[in-house]
Every structure is written in C-alpha cells, then in structure tokens.
Amino acid sequence: MQTVIQVITAGRGSLRNKIMSDPQLEEKFEFIKVWSKQPGRPHGWAKIHSARDLHGAINLEWHARSGTLICRVVTKLGNKPNSIIGDFVDYLLARHQSRILAIHIMRR
C-alpha cells in the first residue's frame, strides 16, 4: 500500500534538507536516515525508516517552486501505514509547525 502526504509550506529553504539535518529526527522521534540525493539537483529526495520496528519507509521529495514536500509512505506485506504516518506527522508538527500551512494525506 502507498500513501502520499503532501505538506504545503511557507518560508524559504528546503523542508527536506531541514528534516534530514535535524538531529532530533533520530534522537527523539526515532527515525533512521537512509539516504538522500545529491544537493543542487531539482526535486531532491531522501528516505527515512522508523527505528521503532514499524514496517515501511517514507520517501521525501522537495518541490522548491511550489514549496511542497511530497512524502510517499510505502509499506509491504499487508502492513498498515497508520503508525509510521502518525509518528511522521507528530514530528512535522513538533519541529516545523511554523512553516506548515497544510498537510494532506491521500491513499493511492
């Protein structure tokens, strides 16, 4: 199952870069940074997993022109995405609330 989280932001700079450089992502919110695309390329991406043994991953893609972070939540083997989505939205609102205008969650 795949779920898309669309995060509309205000302000300048890549929210994806801020997420990937945030030390609390791993320390407090228990996400593991897996890899990211080289900076300077359009539509950069990164990938994170939950350290809490939740099945699935979140692929982060930043669209600078629209100020939108597209998050694709991918789970396998019939696992439901609700726990990893809840943890990620909790992280977003705890650490980046001032930049977030809207969060849309869509099943695909």
Order of alpha helices (4+ residues) and beta strands (2+ residues): beta-alpha-alpha-beta-beta-beta-beta-alpha-beta
